[in-house]
Amino acid sequence: MMTILSQRTGRKRIISKIEGNDLIRNKIQDMGIIVGNEIEILSSLGDSIIVLVKGTKIALSKEVASRIRVDFCEHFRKGDKEHDNIGQGHYQHRRGRIINHR
């Protein structure tokens, strides 16, 4: 699993885990950052990361962002080079069609 700090801007990911004690996890979840939700990395400005969660832009410190683990979304854009190298014979589902990313 990767953190949102390791993601490029413009990428959508699924929140897979929030690390930390109960107090920290609850504060992050109160912002709407909940496991299973989609998160988009909009920009990185100095010591902050700007993300989009459920239509709301949220600025996170890099310390908080380092606690948010993400996974790939089920739906990838065709031609997304980051995913083209996943493996031989790898298929993605997109808008009711099966696409081979080769």
Secondary structure, DSSP 8 states (H G I E B T S, - for coil): -EEGGGS-TT-EEEEEEE-S-HHHHHHHHHTT--TT-EEEEEEEETTEEEEEETTEEEEEEHHHHTTEEEEE-S---TT-HHHHTS-TT-EEEETTEEEE--
